């Protein structure tokens, strides 16, 4: 499966006190900062913003940046073993009792391919020295596994609790674990594969309840509680659920 290379990252300024990724947004009215667990510090600016001001902006918010970085590190789980290219040597989906070992072979340039083998080994070959290209391929494979596991689980849960929806799909997204459109079309984040079963179920219940209540009103939360009595604690835990997701997946989350 050859995949093209692209990136949305912009190199940080050399004189900045912290490494960052610059995002120019036509919708931004002023500069703002945001921090993501795997993507790090992101500076969002409007198109005509003077980029020479970024260094002083980061210095002004130094205390906040360090505080959030420390918070992320406190919740981060130990890193899994990586191959020489910095990508995973294994991939595990705890809730589905599935584990894959990953082997890499440099056999060409310009494209990367992946084959699933019978012993639950992923054989990745081609230009594997291009880590961004290889990572994108692995994220594409992850989306396929999410379709295999998450969509049938959603269907069973809906049937068991009397919900219905028009369609369901999976995507690999930065922050949204799930969504439900006004047409009752549900989308689940492929990263759910790495979460504990009760959190996966909570997200699915949450989105199924949106097929009835397209808001976050008291009626909505009452419905969620009816089908998940531990929804309040689960909702709080979801704020740190990214810690279950390997770093190589988080940094590839812009690939849908």
C-alpha positions in Angstrom: 0.0 0.0 0.0 2.1 2.9 -1.2 1.2 6.2 0.5 2.4 9.7 -0.3 4.3 11.8 2.2 3.1 15.0 3.7 3.4 16.8 7.0 1.7 19.8 8.7 4.6 20.5 10.9 6.6 23.7 10.7 10.1 24.0 12.1 10.4 25.9 15.3 12.3 29.2 15.5 15.8 28.7 16.8 15.5 31.5 19.3 12.3 30.3 20.9 12.5 29.1 24.5 10.4 26.0 23.7 10.1 23.8 20.6 6.7 24.2 19.0 4.7 23.6 15.8 3.3 26.6 14.0 -0.2 26.5 12.6 -1.5 29.4 10.6 -5.3 29.5 10.8 -7.6 31.9 8.8 -10.1 31.5 11.6 -7.7 32.7 14.3 -8.2 36.3 15.4 -5.1 36.4 17.6 -2.3 34.1 18.6 -3.0 31.3 21.0 -1.2 28.3 22.5 -2.4 24.8 22.9 -0.6 21.7 24.2 -1.2 18.1 23.0 0.1 15.0 24.7 2.1 13.7 21.7 2.2 16.7 19.4 3.6 19.0 22.0 3.3 22.8 22.0 1.3 24.3 19.1 1.2 28.0 18.3 -1.9 29.0 16.4 -1.7 32.4 14.6 -3.7 34.4 12.1 -2.3 34.7 8.5 -0.7 38.1 9.0 0.7 37.6 12.4 4.3 38.8 12.9 6.2 35.5 13.7 9.0 37.4 15.3 6.7 37.9 18.3 6.4 34.1 19.0 9.5 33.9 21.1 8.3 36.6 23.5 4.8 35.1 23.5 6.3 31.8 24.7 8.4 33.5 27.3 5.3 35.3 28.6 3.5 32.0 29.0 6.5 30.0 30.2 4.9 29.1 33.6 1.8 27.7 31.9 3.8 25.7 29.3 5.9 24.1 32.0 2.9 23.3 34.2 1.1 21.5 31.3 4.2 19.7 30.3 4.7 18.4 33.8 1.0 17.3 34.0 1.4 15.3 30.8 4.6 13.6 32.0 2.9 12.7 35.3 0.2 10.8 33.5 2.3 9.3 30.7 2.7 5.6 30.7 6.2 4.0 30.0 7.1 3.9 26.3 6.8 0.6 24.5 9.9 -0.9 22.8 10.7 0.7 19.5 12.5 -0.5 16.4 15.7 1.2 15.1 13.5 3.6 13.0 11.8 4.8 16.1 8.5 3.1 15.2 6.8 0.3 17.2 8.3 -3.2 17.4 4.8 -4.4 18.6 1.2 -3.2 18.7 -1.3 -4.4 21.3 -5.0 -3.8 21.6 -5.8 -4.9 25.2 -9.6 -4.8 25.0 -9.5 -7.2 22.1 -6.7 -9.5 23.3 -4.8 -8.8 20.1 -1.1 -8.3 19.7 1.2 -7.9 16.7 4.9 -7.9 16.4 6.3 -5.6 13.7 9.4 -6.2 11.6 10.9 -3.8 9.1 13.0 -4.2 6.0 14.6 -1.5 3.8 14.0 -2.8 0.3 13.6 0.3 -1.8 12.8 4.0 -1.9 9.7 6.2 -2.5 7.0 3.9 -1.1 6.3 1.5 1.8 4.1 -1.6 1.9 2.7 -3.8 4.7 1.7 -7.4 4.9 -0.1 -9.2 7.8 1.4 -12.6 8.4 -0.3 -15.7 10.0 1.8 -15.5 13.2 0.4 -12.0 14.0 3.5 -10.3 12.5 3.3 -7.2 10.5 6.0 -7.2 7.8 6.7 -3.6 6.7 9.0 -3.2 3.8 10.2 -0.6 1.3 11.5 2.8 2.2 11.2 2.2 6.0 14.0 4.7 6.6 11.4 7.3 5.8 9.7 7.2 9.2 6.9 9.7 8.4 5.9 7.6 5.4 6.1 4.3 7.4 4.2 5.9 10.3 1.4 6.9 7.9 1.1 3.4 6.6 0.9 2.0 10.1 -1.8 4.5 10.9 -3.7 3.4 7.8 -3.5 -0.2 9.0 -4.6 0.9 12.5 -7.8 2.4 10.9 -8.4 -1.0 9.2 -8.1 -2.8 12.6 -10.5 -0.3 14.1 -13.1 -1.1 11.5 -12.7 -4.8 12.3 -13.1 -4.4 16.0 -14.9 -1.2 16.9 -17.8 -1.1 14.4 -19.1 -4.6 15.3 -18.9 -3.7 19.0 -20.9 -0.5 18.4 -23.5 -2.5 16.5 -23.9 -5.0 19.4 -24.1 -2.3 22.0 -26.7 -0.4 20.0 -28.9 -3.5 19.6 -28.5 -4.4 23.3 -29.7 -1.0 24.5 -32.3 -0.2 21.8 -30.4 2.5 19.9 -30.3 2.9 16.1 -28.0 4.9 13.8 -27.8 5.4 10.1 -24.1 4.7 9.6 -20.8 4.3 11.4 -17.2 4.8 10.5 -13.7 5.2 12.0 -11.1 8.0 11.7 -7.8 8.8 13.3 -8.2 12.1 15.0 -6.2 14.3 17.4 -8.7 14.9 20.1 -12.3 13.8 19.4 -12.9 10.3 20.6 -16.2 10.1 18.8 -19.0 12.1 17.1 -22.6 11.8 16.0 -24.0 13.9 13.2 -27.6 15.3 13.0 -28.2 12.4 10.6 -27.3 9.9 13.3 -24.0 9.0 11.6 -21.5 7.9 14.2 -17.7 8.3 13.9 -15.3 6.6 16.3 -11.6 7.4 16.8 -9.2 4.6 15.9 -7.3 5.3 19.0 -10.0 3.7 21.0 -8.3 0.4 20.2 -5.8 1.2 22.9 -8.2 2.2 25.7 -9.6 0.0 28.5 -12.9 -1.7 27.7 -15.0 0.4 30.0 -13.8 3.6 28.4 -14.4 2.3 24.9 -17.9 1.4 26.0 -18.5 4.8 27.6 -17.6 6.6 24.3 -19.9 4.3 22.3 -22.8 4.9 24.8 -22.1 8.6 24.7 -22.4 8.8 20.9 -25.4 6.4 20.8 -27.2 8.7 23.2 -26.6 11.6 20.8 -28.8 9.7 18.3 -31.6 10.6 20.7 -30.3 13.9 22.2 -28.2 16.0 19.9 -26.9 18.2 22.7 -25.3 17.9 26.2 -28.4 18.8 28.1 -29.6 17.3 31.4 -31.8 15.0 29.4 -28.8 13.8 27.4 -26.7 13.1 30.5 -29.6 11.4 32.2 -29.8 9.1 29.2 -26.1 8.4 29.3 -26.3 7.6 33.0 -29.2 5.2 32.4 -27.0 3.1 30.1 -23.7 3.8 31.9 -24.1 4.4 35.7 -20.4 5.2 36.0 -20.5 7.8 33.2 -19.3 10.7 35.5 -16.1 8.9 36.6 -15.6 7.6 33.0 -16.0 11.1 31.6 -13.4 12.4 34.1 -10.9 9.6 33.2 -11.3 10.4 29.5 -9.4 13.7 30.1 -6.3 11.6 30.5 -7.2 8.7 28.2 -4.5 9.8 25.7 -1.9 8.2 28.0 -3.0 4.8 26.7 -2.2 5.7 23.1 1.4 5.1 21.9 3.2 8.2 20.8 3.7 7.1 17.2 -0.1 7.0 16.8 -0.7 10.4 18.4 1.8 12.2 16.2 0.2 10.6 13.1 -3.3 11.5 14.1 -3.8 14.1 11.3 -4.2 11.2 8.8 -7.9 10.3 8.5 
